[in-house]
Amino acid sequence: MKMRKLPERTCIITHEKCLKKDLLRVVRCPDGVVRVDVTGKMNGRGAYVKKDLTVIEKAKNTKILDKQLEVVVPDDIYEEMKKVIDD
């Protein structure tokens, strides 16, 4: 049986290549709303962040998601990302 290739993406903070399931996707939807994409299939511009509390804090402090998504990311998105990791 042939081995399937597992999808990898790059974290925008650490620049590590990780499996897609080990990353969180944050999406700016076409209507301009920013959401945490737990399914990985939402429409819009996306950015991947490693599922690690220190990485999320660094993303919040450096405002790198604002630059990647070209919109101001509200603080409640970072809190939602932390909740997704804790679950």
JOPEPE-V861176 format. One record per pair of residues at least 4 apart in sequence whose C-alpha atoms are under 6 Angstrom apart, sorted by the first residue. I is the first residue (numbers start at 1). GAP is how many residues later the second one is. Records with the same first field share a line. If there is no record, write none. Layout:
I=GAP ; GAP
This chain:
7=13
8=10 ; 11 ; 12
9=8 ; 9 ; 11
10=5 ; 6 ; 7
11=4 ; 5 ; 37 ; 38 ; 39
23=25 ; 26 ; 27 ; 28
24=24 ; 25
25=12 ; 22 ; 23
26=9 ; 10 ; 11 ; 20 ; 21
27=7 ; 8 ; 17 ; 18 ; 19
28=4 ; 5 ; 6 ; 16 ; 17
29=4 ; 15
30=14
59=4 ; 5
65=4
66=4 ; 5 ; 6 ; 7
